[in-house]
Each structure stands twice: as C-alpha cells, then as structure tokens.
C-alpha cells in the first residue's frame, strides 16, 4: 500500500479530500492516506488539530477505517 503522492497527483486532488483544505495538507483520497493522516497528526499545528481530527474521522467513516489514536479521538470531540 502506497501512502505517497507525487506533487502532480496532489495538484490534481480536489480540496475537499484534504484534512486541511485551506492549506492543502493531509490529503486523504483513500484509506491508506486516512491512516497516514492519523500517523502524522502530531505534526499538525496545535490550533488546527481539532479541525484535522474531525476531518480524519469523517474520511475514515467513508473508507471504513477504524481510527485508533486516542489523541485524534480526543481532539475530534473538542468544539
């Protein structure tokens, strides 16, 4: 399973598949990338973590991915 996208592939993705669409960061076009976003969550700027966590959970539901990170789940529950 490849969780690497080339620059060209990233350019082709619609903004709504990104965890942080305004920054075009954390692309999640498939299940492998949802898992990668979960793995790289710790690198997200603190103020954007709740938004990214909710995006990860939403995309995970779409692809049937079970998010296991308690940190992601905790941030997702913040308002």
C-alpha positions in Angstrom: 0.0 0.0 0.0 1.5 3.3 -1.1 0.7 6.4 1.0 2.9 8.7 -1.1 1.5 11.1 -3.6 3.6 12.9 -6.2 3.4 16.7 -6.5 1.4 16.2 -9.7 -1.0 13.8 -8.0 -1.6 16.3 -5.2 -2.2 19.1 -7.6 -5.0 17.0 -9.2 -6.8 16.3 -6.0 -9.9 18.4 -5.1 -9.5 20.5 -2.0 -12.3 18.6 -0.1 -10.1 15.4 0.2 -7.6 17.3 2.3 -7.8 17.3 6.1 -6.8 21.0 6.0 -8.2 22.1 2.6 -7.2 25.8 3.0 -3.6 24.7 3.3 -3.9 21.6 1.0 -2.3 19.5 3.7 -3.1 16.0 4.9 -4.5 14.5 1.6 -6.9 11.6 2.2 -8.1 10.4 -1.1 -8.2 6.8 0.1 -8.0 4.5 3.2 -4.2 4.4 3.1 -4.0 8.2 3.3 -6.5 8.4 6.1 -4.2 6.1 8.1 -1.2 8.3 7.1 -3.0 11.4 8.2 -3.7 9.8 11.6 0.0 8.8 11.8 1.2 12.3 11.0 -1.4 14.1 13.1 1.2 15.1 15.7 2.9 17.4 13.2 -0.3 19.5 12.7 -0.2 23.0 14.2 -2.0 22.9 17.6 -4.7 25.4 16.7 -5.7 23.2 13.7 -5.7 19.8 15.4 -9.5 19.8 16.3 -10.4 20.6 12.6 -8.0 18.0 11.3 -9.1 15.3 13.8 -12.8 15.8 12.7 -11.7 15.6 9.0 -9.8 12.4 9.7 -12.8 10.8 11.4 -15.2 11.9 8.6 -12.9 10.4 5.9 -12.3 7.3 8.0 -16.1 6.7 8.1 -16.2 7.0 4.3 -13.5 4.4 3.8 -14.3 2.1 6.7 -11.1 2.9 8.6 -11.0 2.4 12.3 -9.3 5.4 13.9 -7.4 4.1 16.9 -5.5 7.1 18.1 -6.8 8.4 21.4 -5.3 11.8 20.7 -7.1 12.1 17.4 -10.4 11.0 19.0 -9.9 13.4 21.9 -9.3 16.4 19.6 -12.2 15.4 17.4 -14.6 15.7 20.4 -13.4 19.3 21.1 -15.7 22.1 19.9 
